[in-house]
Amino acid sequence: MALALLFLLLLPVSLASADEGPFIGVNIGTDLSDVPSPTQVVALLKAQNIRHVRLYDTDRAMLLALANSGIRVTVSVPNDQLLGIGQSNATAANWVARNIIAHVPATNITAIAVGSEVLTTLQNAAPVLVSAMKFIQSALVASNLDGHIKVSTPHSSSIIIDSFPPSQAFFNRTWDPVMVPLLKFLQSTGSYLMLNVYPYYDYMQSNGVIPLDYALFRPLPPNKEAVDSNTLLHYTNVFDAVVDAAYFSMLYLNFTNVPIVVTESGWPSKGDSSEQDATLENANTYNSNLIKHVLNNTGTPKHPGVAVSTYIYELYNEDLRPGSTSEKNWGLFDANGVPIYILHLTGAGTVLANDTTNQTFCVAKDGADKKMLQAALDWACGPGKVDCSPLLQGQACYEPDDVVAHATYAFNAYYQKMVKAPGTCDFKGVATVTTSNPSHGSCIFPGSSGRNGTSVNGTILAPSSNSTSSGCPPKHFTDVGSITSSVIVAILFLAPVLL
C-alpha cells in the first residue's frame, strides 16, 4: 500500500487565516521499506498530538483510518492525474466523488492540493493547472463542501526571483499567465498560497553567503541580521525572508490579501560526504525552532503576529527514496515510530512533544503568572495527591526555593502519576510538556527512567493514586475539574479559514 502521505508600502493588511489558529502539521511520504499500517500511522499522529496531516494522494485505506480521528487532512491530486482533471469538468467531478465525497464528513478533509510544484516540475501541465483547480472547486460547490474544503496548489519557492531583499522579489515572469489567474482564484475562494520552503537548500546553494545560524533560526547579534534596504526590516532567519519574498511577489501582481501556508519545510538528519550540515543536531535545531517560531505566533517582519502555518517534511524517513542520502532522511521518525531525534520543545505546546520512548515531562510554562503557579502547586500537592515531600527544606528538590522550580516538580509528578494522560499537564494553562529532563543535581524527577513507570534506581518517585502524602498543604486551588479536563489541543497557528 502506498502512503501517498510560507510593499514597498508597508500598509496594514488583513490576512484571512488558514485555521482558527496557527498550526504545525506533517507530510507523510511514500517510500518506506517497512510501511506502517494506516492504523499505526494514525496512532502515531494521535500520540504526538498532530492534528494536521498532508497526504500526497487519496489512499483509501489511509483516509478510512483517519475517519473519526478529528485530524485535519490535506489530500492531493497526484501530478500524473492533473492533465485529465484539468481538461475535463466531468473527470474532476468523478475524482471528487470517489476521493472526497466518499470519505467526508467522517474523515475531516479540509484542503485539496492540486498537483505539486507543477510550474517547476511538470511544465506541460501548467496551462491546465488553474482549470483543474476550478473544476475541483465547482464539484465541491455542487456538493456544498466548498465552505469547508479549500483548493490550492503547492509551489516551490524557486518560482520567486531574487528573494533577497524580499521587497524586490517577484515571481518568475514566465508564469504570469498562470500566477495571475491562480491568485485570483485563491482570493475569490478564500484559499491560501501553498509554498514549499527549504532553508537547507538555500543554505547549501549559497556558497557560504548564508550563515548556518541564519538558516537554523539560531539567535543572531543585531549586526549579523539581514536588513532589507528598502523597508529597513530586519530578518533573523531564511524562513521568514522567503515567506516575505512570496508576500512581496504577490504584491508585485497587486494581490495583498492571500495568506500563505507552508506545505513543506524541514532539514535532513543525514547526508552524503558533500552534505556535512545534514546532521541530527541541525535537523533537531531547525525543526524545533521552526515549531516554536510558528506556534508562538511570531509572524514575519512584513506581517508580525500573522503566523505561517507549516507542514514539516516529513513524518517518516523514506529509505526507498531514490537520490542522495539526505533525500532519505528528512523524517522525524523511522518506520517503527521511533524518533530519529528528540525535539527540543519546552514551552512550545504539545505537538510532537511526546517522545515515543516515553521521555516527556511536565514543567511550568515560561512567563507564567506566579500566583497561578502557586495555586496550581497547592492543588497538586493537596487534592492532586502528589508526594511533594522532596520539596521540603533540606530535601533533594528544595533548591532552588522558588515557585517556578517547585511547581515544575509538582506538575511533573502529577503528570507522571496520571500516566501522561491528555489534559494532565495543563494546570489552567501554566504548564507545558517538554522532552528535556528537568532533573538537576540530586533532584531526580519522576519519569526520568524513560519507561512507563516512574522508578529511578528502584525507587518509586510518584505516589499511588490513593496517596495522601503532601509536602505543601493546599491553600485555595479547588477548581479541579477545569484543570484535568482541559485537553491539550495541538498546534493551530493562523486565523480562520478551514484547513
Backbone hydrogen bonds, N-H to C=O, Kabsch-Sander energy under -0.5 kcal/mol:
donor,donor_aa,acceptor,acceptor_aa,energy
3,L,1,M,-0.6
4,A,2,A,-1.8
5,L,3,L,-7.3
5,L,29,G,-0.9
10,L,8,L,-0.7
11,L,9,L,-1.9
15,L,13,V,-0.9
16,A,257,N,-0.6
19,D,495,A,-4.7
23,F,492,L,-0.9
24,I,491,I,-0.8
25,G,310,T,-2.8
26,V,52,H,-1.4
27,N,312,I,-2.5
28,I,5,L,-3.9
28,I,54,R,-1.9
29,G,27,N,-0.5
32,L,30,T,-1.3
35,V,33,S,-0.7
41,V,37,S,-2.3
42,V,38,P,-2.5
43,A,39,T,-2.1
44,L,40,Q,-2.2
45,L,41,V,-2.3
46,K,42,V,-2.5
47,A,43,A,-2.5
48,Q,44,L,-1.8
49,N,46,K,-1.7
50,I,45,L,-2.8
51,R,49,N,-0.7
53,V,72,R,-2.5
54,R,26,V,-2.7
55,L,53,V,-0.5
55,L,74,T,-3.1
56,Y,4,A,-0.8
56,Y,28,I,-0.6
57,D,4,A,-1.6
63,L,59,D,-2.3
64,L,60,R,-2.4
65,A,61,A,-2.0
66,L,62,M,-1.6
67,A,64,L,-0.9
68,N,106,A,-3.0
69,S,66,L,-1.8
72,R,51,R,-3.1
73,V,108,N,-2.6
74,T,53,V,-2.7
75,V,73,V,-0.6
75,V,111,A,-2.2
76,S,57,D,-1.2
77,V,113,A,-2.7
81,Q,78,P,-2.0
82,L,79,N,-1.2
83,L,79,N,-0.5
85,I,81,Q,-1.8
86,G,82,L,-2.9
87,Q,83,L,-1.0
87,Q,84,G,-0.6
88,S,84,G,-0.5
88,S,85,I,-0.7
92,A,88,S,-2.0
93,A,89,N,-2.4
94,N,90,A,-2.4
95,W,91,T,-2.2
96,V,92,A,-2.3
97,A,93,A,-2.3
98,R,94,N,-2.4
99,N,95,W,-2.5
100,I,96,V,-2.1
101,I,96,V,-2.4
102,A,97,A,-0.9
103,H,100,I,-1.9
104,V,100,I,-1.9
107,T,103,H,-2.8
108,N,106,A,-0.6
109,I,107,T,-2.2
110,T,73,V,-2.4
110,T,108,N,-0.5
111,A,73,V,-1.3
112,I,150,K,-2.6
113,A,75,V,-3.2
114,V,112,I,-0.7
114,V,152,S,-3.1
115,G,77,V,-1.6
115,G,113,A,-1.0
117,E,154,P,-2.1
118,V,154,P,-0.5
120,T,117,E,-0.8
121,T,117,E,-1.6
122,L,118,V,-2.4
125,A,122,L,-2.0
126,A,122,L,-0.5
126,A,123,Q,-0.9
128,V,125,A,-1.5
129,L,125,A,-0.5
129,L,126,A,-1.3
130,V,126,A,-0.5
132,A,128,V,-2.6
133,M,129,L,-2.0
134,K,130,V,-2.6
135,F,131,S,-2.8
136,I,132,A,-2.1
137,Q,133,M,-2.4
138,S,134,K,-2.5
139,A,135,F,-1.8
140,L,136,I,-2.0
141,V,137,Q,-2.6
142,A,138,S,-2.4
143,S,139,A,-1.1
144,N,141,V,-1.6
145,L,140,L,-3.1
146,D,140,L,-0.7
148,H,145,L,-1.5
149,I,145,L,-2.2
150,K,110,T,-2.2
150,K,148,H,-0.5
152,S,112,I,-2.3
155,H,194,M,-1.8
157,S,196,N,-1.2
159,I,156,S,-1.7
160,I,157,S,-1.8
161,I,170,F,-3.6
168,Q,165,P,-2.0
169,A,166,P,-1.9
170,F,161,I,-1.4
172,N,159,I,-3.1
175,W,172,N,-2.3
176,D,173,R,-1.7
178,V,175,W,-1.5
179,M,175,W,-3.5
180,V,176,D,-2.2
182,L,178,V,-2.1
183,L,179,M,-2.8
184,K,180,V,-2.1
185,F,181,P,-2.2
186,L,182,L,-2.4
187,Q,183,L,-2.5
188,S,184,K,-2.5
189,T,185,F,-1.9
190,G,186,L,-0.6
190,G,187,Q,-0.7
191,S,186,L,-2.3
193,L,259,P,-2.8
194,M,153,T,-0.7
195,L,193,L,-0.5
195,L,261,V,-2.2
196,N,155,H,-3.0
197,V,195,L,-0.6
197,V,264,E,-2.6
198,Y,196,N,-0.5
200,Y,266,G,-0.5
201,Y,198,Y,-0.7
202,D,198,Y,-1.7
203,Y,199,P,-2.9
204,M,200,Y,-2.6
205,Q,201,Y,-2.4
206,S,203,Y,-1.0
207,N,204,M,-0.6
208,G,203,Y,-0.6
209,V,206,S,-1.3
215,A,211,P,-1.4
216,L,212,L,-1.8
218,R,213,D,-1.9
224,K,221,P,-2.6
225,E,221,P,-0.6
225,E,222,P,-1.0
226,A,235,Y,-2.3
228,D,233,L,-2.6
229,S,227,V,-0.8
232,L,228,D,-3.2
235,Y,226,A,-3.7
238,V,214,Y,-1.7
241,A,237,N,-1.4
242,V,238,V,-2.5
243,V,239,F,-2.4
244,D,240,D,-2.7
245,A,241,A,-1.9
246,A,242,V,-1.8
247,Y,243,V,-2.0
248,F,244,D,-2.8
249,S,245,A,-2.1
250,M,246,A,-2.1
251,L,247,Y,-2.2
252,Y,248,F,-2.3
253,L,249,S,-0.8
253,L,250,M,-0.6
254,N,251,L,-2.3
255,F,250,M,-2.6
256,T,254,N,-0.5
261,V,193,L,-2.5
262,V,309,S,-2.5
263,T,195,L,-1.4
263,T,261,V,-0.8
264,E,195,L,-0.8
265,S,311,Y,-0.7
269,S,329,N,-3.0
275,E,272,D,-2.3
278,A,275,E,-1.7
279,T,277,D,-1.4
283,A,279,T,-2.6
284,N,280,L,-2.6
285,T,281,E,-2.6
286,Y,282,N,-2.9
287,N,283,A,-2.4
288,S,284,N,-2.5
289,N,285,T,-2.3
290,L,286,Y,-2.7
291,I,287,N,-2.4
292,K,288,S,-2.1
293,H,289,N,-2.5
294,V,290,L,-2.5
295,L,291,I,-2.8
296,N,292,K,-1.8
297,N,294,V,-1.5
298,T,293,H,-1.4
300,T,303,H,-1.2
305,G,298,T,-1.6
306,V,303,H,-1.9
307,A,305,G,-1.0
309,S,307,A,-0.8
310,T,23,F,-2.1
311,Y,262,V,-2.5
312,I,25,G,-3.1
312,I,310,T,-0.6
313,Y,265,S,-2.8
314,E,312,I,-0.8
315,L,27,N,-3.0
317,N,333,F,-2.2
318,E,328,K,-0.9
319,D,317,N,-0.7
320,L,31,D,-2.3
321,R,31,D,-0.6
321,R,318,E,-1.5
327,E,324,S,-0.5
328,K,324,S,-0.6
328,K,325,T,-1.3
329,N,326,S,-1.5
332,L,314,E,-1.2
332,L,315,L,-0.7
333,F,315,L,-1.9
334,D,338,V,-2.4
337,G,334,D,-2.4
340,I,332,L,-2.6
341,Y,332,L,-0.7
343,L,341,Y,-0.7
345,L,343,L,-1.0
348,A,345,L,-2.4
352,L,48,Q,-3.0
353,A,350,T,-2.0
355,D,353,A,-1.1
358,N,355,D,-2.1
360,T,358,N,-1.4
361,F,434,T,-3.0
363,V,432,T,-2.7
365,K,430,V,-3.2
368,A,365,K,-2.0
373,L,369,D,-2.3
374,Q,370,K,-2.4
375,A,371,K,-2.3
376,A,372,M,-2.4
377,L,373,L,-2.7
378,D,374,Q,-2.5
379,W,375,A,-2.0
380,A,376,A,-2.6
381,C,377,L,-2.3
382,G,378,D,-0.7
382,G,379,W,-0.8
384,G,379,W,-3.3
385,K,382,G,-2.1
386,V,380,A,-2.2
388,C,386,V,-1.2
391,L,388,C,-2.2
392,L,389,S,-1.8
395,Q,392,L,-2.5
397,C,390,P,-1.9
398,Y,395,Q,-1.6
402,D,400,P,-1.9
406,H,402,D,-2.4
407,A,403,V,-2.6
408,T,404,V,-2.3
409,Y,405,A,-1.9
410,A,406,H,-2.3
411,F,407,A,-3.4
412,N,408,T,-2.3
413,A,409,Y,-2.3
414,Y,410,A,-2.2
415,Y,411,F,-2.6
416,Q,412,N,-2.8
417,K,413,A,-2.2
418,M,414,Y,-2.1
419,V,416,Q,-1.8
420,K,415,Y,-2.9
421,A,418,M,-1.2
424,T,421,A,-2.1
430,V,426,D,-1.0
430,V,427,F,-1.3
431,A,426,D,-1.6
432,T,363,V,-2.5
434,T,361,F,-2.7
437,N,435,T,-0.5
440,H,443,C,-2.1
443,C,440,H,-2.6
444,I,442,S,-1.1
445,F,443,C,-0.6
448,S,445,F,-1.6
450,G,447,G,-1.6
456,V,459,T,-1.7
459,T,456,V,-1.9
460,I,458,G,-0.5
461,L,454,T,-1.1
461,L,459,T,-0.6
467,S,464,S,-2.1
478,T,476,H,-1.1
480,V,478,T,-2.3
483,I,479,D,-0.8
483,I,480,V,-1.0
484,T,480,V,-2.0
485,S,481,G,-1.7
486,S,483,I,-0.8
487,V,485,S,-1.8
489,V,487,V,-0.8
493,F,21,G,-1.6
493,F,491,I,-0.7
494,L,21,G,-2.4
497,V,495,A,-1.1
